[in-house]
Amino acid sequence: MGAIIGIRREDKNKWERRVPLVPTDTSDLQTKRGVRVLVQPSSVRVCTDDEYRSAGVEVNEDLGPASVILAVKEIPTHLLLPGKTYVFFAHVAKGQPHNMPMLRRLMELGCSLVDYEKITDDQKRRLIFFGRHAGYAGMIETLRCLGQRLAVSGVSTPLSQVHPAFEYRDLTEAKAHITALGDEIVHQAGALPLIFGFSGYGNVSMGTQEVLDCLKPVEVAVADLTAAASATAGPRLVKVVFREEDMVERKEKDIPFNLLEYYAHPERYEGCFEKYLPHLDVLVNCIYWEPRYPRLVTREWAGKNYLPGCAPRLKVIGDISCDIEGSVELTVRATDPDHPCYVYLPEQDSGRDGVEGNGPVIMAVDNLPCEIPRESSQYFSSVLRDMVAPLVNADWQVPFETLDLPPYLKRAVIVHNGRLTPDYRYIQKHLETHP
């Protein structure tokens, strides 16, 4: 058993309890793949030290013997070891200023870095992610925020009984509880339905919708949204899913929307999503966003609509994507699970903790999968386990050009032996800008 991997404990914050590999998969790596595993002890990890020991895995503070070290989140610079190959969510590919010191230290120590986010297939689709689990937890938190907002507005609703996602034993318990609340909602009288709008249709959106579907909503097409929102009879809960062609339009109005063109040349398009906001009670934002794309919700829109004496229909924005001042410009800061939301106040251009105030409630927890750590870890591990052998068996001392890795892994190597790899040399300018 020559190859050794290490699993470090997570210490970014008190909420991070996930693991990259669960005990059963580490056991299989040892018995079936001949890979020795070392796990750092942790008192908060969802998989306990004893669970790893029972699986025949060594729990050891010292990860020095390991050539490849796995984690979930970023690693503090003072804990990095020289010459190691690290695999974790690095959050450096966009030149994120707060992580440039960590990246610089990795390079100084002659380390290699593999970023989970960049493990992709030939079509650049991510192969390993927590997206669906972010959706699960994010929808639970959004429903909780909605229930609280309705309650302070004088509306009695079973949704006020939704717990924080991290208080449920597991996802199964959470979904069972929400299903029971949905049975109560069906029998409530009300003038208008609650309308949930979902921006995006990928893994994150599918996770959010899976939770909302416990409440048995009726789905309508975007074209039927206005009629559904104004109906006084019919379903109590309605959902609508928006695609790219619903959220943006060509600046030259006589030219139809083209999906490939939009992603290649977003500057030819402008946002048109705000026309739907008056018909939504809840917006659940699940899209990937970069500054070159139009926004969904702007400060300007909020300033025009949340005026003294005005109460627009939009009550809650569950910003699962959580890009600060991004696709939802009202997301002015991220939140933690114990205080998941704030009200965006247009007049102050700031957020007030809680659910009271003349503005929409913003749910902006930026690390949602940690609220359901066991399911998140089990899924993540089921994908990562088959990637470990190629990572640990590769000769990381050879030049990058001859580094023998499957293409999906080689595309994710941001740093090799202390140097940025060709596809990521653009990050150098960010390293120089943020010393």
VEXLO-816476 format. One record per residue (C-alpha): x, y, z; residue number from 1. Coordinates in nm, 3 decimals, padded with zeros to 5 digits. Layout:
! VEXLO-816476
        x        y        z   nr
        X        Y        Z  NUM
...
This chain:
! VEXLO-816476
        x        y        z   nr
   00.000   00.000   00.000    1
   00.237   00.270  -00.129    2
   00.008   00.556  -00.229    3
  -00.117   00.769   00.060    4
  -00.389   01.034   00.065    5
  -00.483   01.262   00.351    6
  -00.820   01.406   00.445    7
  -00.786   01.724   00.646    8
  -01.042   01.849   00.894    9
  -01.249   02.150   00.793   10
  -01.195   02.466   00.995   11
  -01.322   02.751   00.779   12
  -01.620   02.808   01.010   13
  -01.832   02.629   01.269   14
  -02.088   02.526   01.008   15
  -01.858   02.326   00.784   16
  -01.910   01.959   00.877   17
  -01.880   01.800   00.532   18
  -01.613   01.552   00.424   19
  -01.476   01.481   00.075   20
  -01.480   01.103   00.130   21
  -01.709   00.913   00.367   22
  -01.579   00.614   00.569   23
  -01.719   00.339   00.345   24
  -01.548   00.486   00.039   25
  -01.217   00.534   00.219   26
  -01.235   00.170   00.327   27
  -01.290   00.062  -00.033   28
  -00.994   00.270  -00.147   29
  -00.773   00.085   00.098   30
  -00.901  -00.268   00.038   31
  -00.975  -00.251  -00.336   32
  -00.740   00.016  -00.471   33
  -00.440  -00.020  -00.240   34
  -00.452   00.346  -00.137   35
  -00.374   00.417   00.227   36
  -00.590   00.689   00.384   37
  -00.506   00.919   00.674   38
  -00.781   01.130   00.831   39
  -00.719   01.421   01.065   40
  -00.928   01.406   01.384   41
  -01.229   01.637   01.408   42
  -01.492   01.697   01.672   43
  -01.745   01.855   01.435   44
  -01.722   01.647   01.117   45
  -02.048   01.473   01.021   46
  -01.856   01.144   00.989   47
  -01.696   01.089   01.327   48
  -01.343   00.972   01.400   49
  -01.487   00.643   01.529   50
  -01.675   00.588   01.202   51
  -01.346   00.612   01.013   52
  -01.168   00.386   01.263   53
  -01.449   00.130   01.230   54
  -01.390   00.137   00.854   55
  -01.024   00.051   00.910   56
  -00.896   00.402   00.838   57
  -00.618   00.560   01.043   58
  -00.707   00.882   01.225   59
  -00.388   01.086   01.258   60
  -00.310   01.452   01.311   61
  -00.002   01.427   01.089   62
  -00.078   01.427   00.716   63
   00.289   01.460   00.628   64
   00.317   01.111   00.473   65
   00.035   01.184   00.227   66
   00.126   01.300  -00.123   67
  -00.230   01.412  -00.206   68
  -00.443   01.596   00.052   69
  -00.819   01.629   00.008   70
  -01.042   01.893   00.166   71
  -01.373   02.059   00.097   72
  -01.309   02.430   00.156   73
  -01.005   02.660   00.142   74
  -00.706   02.583   00.363   75
  -00.547   02.848   00.590   76
  -00.210   02.952   00.451   77
  -00.017   02.864   00.768   78
  -00.137   02.502   00.748   79
  -00.017   02.435   00.393   80
   00.264   02.182   00.360   81
   00.542   02.206   00.100   82
   00.532   01.996  -00.213   83
   00.186   01.850  -00.160   84
  -00.091   01.811  -00.416   85
  -00.404   01.972  -00.274   86
  -00.759   01.908  -00.395   87
  -01.039   02.137  -00.272   88
  -01.277   02.417  -00.369   89
  -01.011   02.686  -00.405   90
  -01.221   02.980  -00.528   91
  -00.927   03.136  -00.711   92
  -01.019   03.092  -01.078   93
  -01.192   03.432  -01.093   94
  -00.900   03.597  -00.918   95
  -01.095   03.625  -00.592   96
  -00.895   03.879  -00.390   97
  -00.946   03.712  -00.050   98
  -00.786   03.389  -00.172   99
  -00.484   03.532  -00.354  100
  -00.262   03.506  -00.042  101
  -00.348   03.135  -00.015  102
  -00.275   03.078  -00.383  103
   00.054   03.268  -00.357  104
   00.159   03.055  -00.060  105
   00.076   02.733  -00.247  106
   00.304   02.848  -00.526  107
   00.584   02.950  -00.290  108
   00.574   02.603  -00.133  109
   00.597   02.430  -00.471  110
   00.254   02.270  -00.429  111
   00.005   02.157  -00.692  112
  -00.361   02.254  -00.678  113
  -00.661   02.073  -00.824  114
  -00.990   02.263  -00.801  115
  -01.311   02.058  -00.783  116
  -01.497   02.337  -00.960  117
  -01.281   02.291  -01.269  118
  -01.321   01.914  -01.301  119
  -01.527   01.908  -01.620  120
  -01.611   01.694  -01.919  121
  -01.527   01.781  -02.278  122
  -01.834   02.007  -02.294  123
  -01.710   02.199  -01.984  124
  -01.986   02.056  -01.768  125
  -01.885   02.014  -01.404  126
  -01.854   01.656  -01.286  127
  -01.839   01.705  -00.909  128
  -02.042   01.956  -00.715  129
  -02.277   02.025  -00.425  130
  -02.525   02.218  -00.640  131
  -02.834   02.005  -00.587  132
  -02.769   01.999  -00.213  133
  -02.733   02.377  -00.207  134
  -03.076   02.379  -00.367  135
  -03.223   02.149  -00.103  136
  -03.101   02.356   00.189  137
  -03.162   02.687   00.014  138
  -03.528   02.608  -00.052  139
  -03.584   02.502   00.308  140
  -03.433   02.831   00.429  141
  -03.633   03.030   00.171  142
  -03.960   02.870   00.286  143
  -03.867   02.947   00.645  144
  -03.799   03.312   00.558  145
  -04.130   03.333   00.370  146
  -04.320   03.192   00.665  147
  -04.162   03.448   00.897  148
  -04.227   03.735   00.656  149
  -04.592   03.638   00.620  150
  -04.627   03.605   00.997  151
  -04.496   03.957   01.069  152
  -04.731   04.083   00.797  153
  -05.025   03.939   00.990  154
  -05.076   03.635   00.767  155
  -05.114   03.303   00.947  156
  -04.940   03.026   00.755  157
  -04.811   02.673   00.824  158
  -04.483   02.784   00.662  159
  -04.398   02.965   00.986  160
  -04.331   02.616   01.127  161
  -04.043   02.539   00.887  162
  -03.719   02.484   01.079  163
  -03.367   02.586   00.978  164
  -03.228   02.322   00.746  165
  -02.949   02.229   00.989  166
  -03.200   02.147   01.265  167
  -03.353   01.856   01.072  168
  -03.196   01.517   01.134  169
  -03.157   01.469   00.760  170
  -03.315   01.565   00.428  171
  -03.575   01.291   00.458  172
  -03.706   01.437   00.783  173
  -03.711   01.788   00.636  174
  -03.908   01.681   00.331  175
  -04.157   01.484   00.542  176
  -04.220   01.789   00.762  177
  -04.265   02.021   00.463  178
  -04.500   01.770   00.300  179
  -04.718   01.773   00.611  180
  -04.725   02.153   00.607  181
  -04.830   02.142   00.244  182
  -05.133   01.934   00.336  183
  -05.235   02.212   00.574  184
  -05.182   02.486   00.315  185
  -05.412   02.316   00.065  186
  -05.704   02.361   00.306  187
  -05.632   02.727   00.379  188
  -05.858   02.989   00.232  189
  -05.689   03.277   00.049  190
  -05.759   03.533  -00.221  191
  -05.443   03.483  -00.427  192
  -05.197   03.195  -00.466  193
  -04.833   03.211  -00.361  194
  -04.621   03.229  -00.676  195
  -04.267   03.088  -00.673  196
  -04.039   03.180  -00.962  197
  -03.718   02.986  -01.031  198
  -03.442   03.140  -01.239  199
  -03.253   02.856  -01.403  200
  -03.314   02.486  -01.457  201
  -02.985   02.313  -01.368  202
  -02.881   02.107  -01.068  203
  -02.933   02.385  -00.814  204
  -03.279   02.461  -00.949  205
  -03.372   02.092  -00.953  206
  -03.277   02.067  -00.585  207
  -03.489   02.368  -00.490  208
  -03.786   02.244  -00.689  209
  -03.763   01.899  -00.534  210
  -03.817   02.054  -00.192  211
  -04.093   02.291  -00.308  212
  -04.268   01.997  -00.475  213
  -04.331   01.859  -00.125  214
  -04.594   02.136  -00.103  215
  -04.759   02.009  -00.424  216
  -04.748   02.332  -00.628  217
  -04.895   02.354  -00.977  218
  -04.642   02.449  -01.245  219
  -04.742   02.703  -01.511  220
  -04.565   02.826  -01.821  221
  -04.403   03.169  -01.820  222
  -04.666   03.284  -02.069  223
  -04.939   03.198  -01.818  224
  -04.777   03.366  -01.518  225
  -04.982   03.686  -01.521  226
  -05.311   03.499  -01.531  227
  -05.203   03.254  -01.261  228
  -05.087   03.534  -01.031  229
  -05.421   03.715  -01.049  230
  -05.646   03.409  -01.015  231
  -05.872   03.410  -00.709  232
  -05.960   03.044  -00.750  233
  -05.738   02.745  -00.818  234
  -05.413   02.614  -00.668  235
  -05.278   02.772  -00.351  236
  -04.917   02.731  -00.464  237
  -04.782   02.791  -00.814  238
  -04.432   02.761  -00.957  239
  -04.283   02.890  -01.280  240
  -03.935   02.815  -01.415  241
  -03.754   03.077  -01.619  242
  -03.500   02.993  -01.889  243
  -03.246   03.221  -02.054  244
  -03.488   03.334  -02.324  245
  -03.725   03.455  -02.051  246
  -03.460   03.649  -01.863  247
  -03.287   03.840  -02.145  248
  -03.368   03.975  -02.488  249
  -03.172   04.092  -02.791  250
  -03.093   04.464  -02.787  251
  -03.193   04.464  -03.153  252
  -03.555   04.368  -03.099  253
  -03.612   04.230  -03.447  254
  -03.348   03.959  -03.397  255
  -03.471   03.650  -03.207  256
  -03.303   03.504  -02.902  257
  -03.022   03.257  -02.971  258
  -02.884   03.058  -02.679  259
  -02.538   02.993  -02.824  260
  -02.502   03.356  -02.925  261
  -02.609   03.473  -02.581  262
  -02.334   03.281  -02.404  263
  -02.076   03.378  -02.664  264
  -02.180   03.745  -02.689  265
  -02.387   03.849  -02.385  266
  -02.311   04.214  -02.463  267
  -02.568   04.189  -02.743  268
  -02.841   04.119  -02.486  269
  -03.009   04.309  -02.205  270
  -03.212   04.197  -01.906  271
  -03.591   04.183  -01.928  272
  -03.663   03.980  -01.615  273
  -03.794   04.262  -01.398  274
  -04.124   04.263  -01.586  275
  -04.207   03.935  -01.409  276
  -04.125   04.051  -01.056  277
  -04.466   04.214  -00.986  278
  -04.627   03.870  -01.028  279
  -04.397   03.676  -00.792  280
  -04.419   03.628  -00.418  281
  -04.085   03.447  -00.408  282
  -03.790   03.449  -00.646  283
  -03.548   03.157  -00.612  284
  -03.227   03.249  -00.793  285
  -03.032   02.948  -00.921  286
  -02.831   03.081  -01.215  287
  -02.459   03.099  -01.278  288
  -02.362   03.463  -01.322  289
  -02.064   03.673  -01.428  290
  -02.047   04.053  -01.464  291
  -02.075   04.025  -01.843  292
  -02.431   03.895  -01.811  293
  -02.738   04.113  -01.743  294
  -02.877   04.121  -01.390  295
  -03.212   03.980  -01.283  296
  -03.295   04.230  -01.007  297
  -03.136   04.574  -00.979  298
  -03.109   04.843  -00.714  299
  -03.286   05.076  -00.956  300
  -03.590   04.847  -00.974  301
  -03.607   04.813  -00.597  302
  -03.577   05.189  -00.549  303
  -03.871   05.251  -00.781  304
  -04.098   04.986  -00.633  305
  -04.036   04.975  -00.257  306
  -04.152   05.326  -00.178  307
  -04.310   05.449   00.147  308
  -04.665   05.319   00.159  309
  -04.604   05.069  -00.122  310
  -04.596   04.694  -00.067  311
  -04.494   04.510  -00.386  312
  -04.590   04.146  -00.413  313
  -04.231   04.017  -00.408  314
  -04.168   03.920  -00.047  315
  -03.861   03.697  -00.051  316
  -03.561   03.636  -00.275  317
  -03.388   03.308  -00.204  318
  -03.053   03.385  -00.363  319
  -02.905   03.036  -00.381  320
  -02.638   03.158  -00.624  321
  -02.533   03.425  -00.372  322
  -02.313   03.641  -00.593  323
  -02.263   03.957  -00.390  324
  -02.419   04.248  -00.584  325
  -02.444   04.008  -00.876  326
  -02.744   03.875  -01.065  327
  -02.950   03.993  -00.768  328
  -02.793   04.331  -00.701  329
  -02.980   04.352  -00.371  330
  -02.766   04.073  -00.227  331
  -02.529   04.311  -00.052  332
  -02.374   04.052   00.180  333
  -02.375   03.682   00.254  334
  -02.533   03.533   00.565  335
  -02.484   03.237   00.800  336
  -02.731   02.957   00.875  337
  -02.823   03.092   01.219  338
  -02.915   03.433   01.071  339
  -03.000   03.344   00.711  340
  -03.174   03.658   00.590  341
  -03.206   04.035   00.593  342
  -03.439   04.291   00.439  343
  -03.285   04.499   00.163  344
  -03.380   04.862   00.228  345
  -03.356   05.062  -00.096  346
  -03.351   05.401   00.076  347
  -03.039   05.305   00.276  348
  -02.896   05.065   00.014  349
  -02.826   04.823   00.296  350
  -02.959   04.514   00.467  351
  -03.138   04.495   00.803  352
  -03.126   04.158   00.979  353
  -03.457   03.977   01.004  354
  -03.773   03.990   00.795  355
  -03.924   04.329   00.882  356
  -03.888   04.641   00.669  357
  -03.995   04.803   00.345  358
  -03.802   04.585   00.104  359
  -03.765   04.223  -00.001  360
  -03.623   03.961   00.234  361
  -03.291   03.830   00.099  362
  -03.190   03.474   00.194  363
  -02.817   03.469   00.115  364
  -02.647   03.182   00.300  365
  -02.331   03.126   00.097  366
  -02.249   02.775   00.220  367
  -02.584   02.602   00.203  368
  -02.474   02.238   00.152  369
  -02.314   02.240   00.496  370
  -02.667   02.254   00.642  371
  -02.732   01.899   00.521  372
  -02.379   01.762   00.564  373
  -02.437   01.388   00.557  374
  -02.630   01.373   00.229  375
  -02.395   01.628   00.074  376
  -02.089   01.427   00.175  377
  -02.231   01.093   00.064  378
  -02.312   01.221  -00.283  379
  -01.983   01.408  -00.324  380
  -01.784   01.105  -00.207  381
  -01.967   00.875  -00.450  382
  -01.823   01.079  -00.737  383
  -01.482   01.169  -00.594  384
  -01.386   00.814  -00.493  385
  -01.324   00.710  -00.855  386
  -01.099   01.011  -00.911  387
  -00.864   00.940  -00.621  388
  -00.658   00.661  -00.778  389
  -00.557   00.865  -01.088  390
  -00.467   01.159  -00.864  391
  -00.256   00.964  -00.619  392
  -00.088   00.741  -00.878  393
   00.022   01.028  -01.103  394
   00.387   01.137  -01.102  395
   00.347   01.502  -00.997  396
   00.718   01.571  -01.037  397
   00.719   01.552  -01.417  398
   00.657   01.864  -01.631  399
   00.291   01.957  -01.667  400
   00.293   01.870  -02.037  401
   00.371   01.506  -01.953  402
   00.162   01.482  -01.637  403
  -00.045   01.167  -01.687  404
  -00.398   01.243  -01.573  405
  -00.738   01.185  -01.733  406
  -00.838   01.501  -01.926  407
  -01.120   01.585  -01.686  408
  -00.871   01.602  -01.400  409
  -00.587   01.767  -01.590  410
  -00.820   02.053  -01.685  411
  -00.863   02.121  -01.313  412
  -00.493   02.158  -01.228  413
  -00.453   02.528  -01.157  414
  -00.103   02.511  -01.008  415
   00.160   02.249  -01.087  416
   00.475   02.236  -00.876  417
   00.438   02.601  -00.779  418
   00.353   02.742  -01.121  419
   00.023   02.840  -01.278  420
  -00.066   02.602  -01.560  421
  -00.122   02.741  -01.912  422
  -00.501   02.772  -01.889  423
  -00.476   02.966  -01.563  424
  -00.184   03.202  -01.622  425
  -00.432   03.489  -01.641  426
  -00.459   03.465  -01.262  427
  -00.107   03.612  -01.236  428
  -00.245   03.963  -01.287  429
  -00.477   03.911  -00.989  430
  -00.187   03.789  -00.777  431
   00.001   04.109  -00.861  432
  -00.304   04.328  -00.797  433
  -00.378   04.174  -00.457  434
  -00.044   04.120  -00.281  435
